[in-house]
Amino acid sequence: MVIFQLLLVVSIVVLGAVDAPVNVTTAAIVAIGVAFFSASQDVLVDAYRTDLLSEIERGKGGATHVTG
């Protein structure tokens, strides 16, 4: 999770530094990277929550995650 969080932060910073009107392709590639790292982090957090919580606690855990 930490690796994907760091990759997400780096890709967001790079996306902010790219001059999108001039470098449309670069901005699009970095934006795809942001989406990929964000989705991967979401999957990892869901898997961790599933491993951490018992079956009875998963509903409340999911609600807490969405609220947070």
C-alpha positions as CSV (number, residue, x, y, z in Angstrom):
1,M,0.0,0.0,0.0
2,V,2.8,2.4,0.8
3,I,4.5,1.8,-2.6
4,F,1.3,2.6,-4.4
5,Q,0.6,5.7,-2.2
6,L,4.1,7.0,-3.0
7,L,3.6,6.3,-6.7
8,L,0.3,8.1,-6.6
9,V,1.8,11.1,-4.9
10,V,4.6,11.3,-7.4
11,S,2.3,10.9,-10.4
12,I,0.0,13.6,-9.1
13,V,3.0,16.0,-8.7
14,V,4.2,15.2,-12.2
15,L,0.7,15.7,-13.6
16,G,0.6,19.1,-11.9
17,A,4.0,20.0,-13.4
18,V,3.1,19.0,-17.0
19,D,2.0,21.7,-19.3
20,A,-1.1,19.9,-20.6
21,P,-1.9,22.2,-23.6
22,V,1.6,21.7,-24.9
23,N,2.2,18.1,-23.9
24,V,-1.2,16.5,-24.2
25,T,0.2,13.0,-24.7
26,T,2.4,13.2,-21.6
27,A,-0.5,14.6,-19.5
28,A,-2.8,11.7,-20.7
29,I,-0.2,9.1,-19.9
30,V,0.4,10.5,-16.4
31,A,-3.3,10.8,-15.8
32,I,-3.7,7.1,-16.7
33,G,-0.9,6.4,-14.2
34,V,-2.8,8.3,-11.5
35,A,-6.0,6.3,-12.3
36,F,-4.1,3.0,-12.2
37,F,-2.2,3.8,-8.9
38,S,-5.4,5.0,-7.3
39,A,-7.4,2.0,-8.4
40,S,-4.6,-0.4,-7.2
41,Q,-4.4,1.3,-3.9
42,D,-8.2,1.0,-3.5
43,V,-8.0,-2.7,-4.2
44,L,-5.2,-3.2,-1.7
45,V,-7.1,-1.3,1.0
46,D,-10.2,-3.4,0.4
47,A,-8.1,-6.6,0.6
48,Y,-6.4,-5.5,3.8
49,R,-9.8,-4.6,5.3
50,T,-11.2,-8.0,4.3
51,D,-8.2,-9.8,5.9
52,L,-8.3,-7.6,9.1
53,L,-12.0,-7.8,9.9
54,S,-14.2,-10.8,10.6
55,E,-17.1,-11.6,8.4
56,I,-19.6,-10.0,10.8
57,E,-17.5,-6.7,11.0
58,R,-17.0,-6.2,7.2
59,G,-20.3,-4.3,6.6
60,K,-19.5,-1.8,9.3
61,G,-15.9,-1.6,8.1
62,G,-16.9,-0.9,4.6
63,A,-19.3,1.8,5.7
64,T,-16.6,3.4,7.9
65,H,-14.2,3.3,4.9
66,V,-16.7,5.0,2.6
67,T,-17.6,7.6,5.2
68,G,-13.9,8.3,6.0
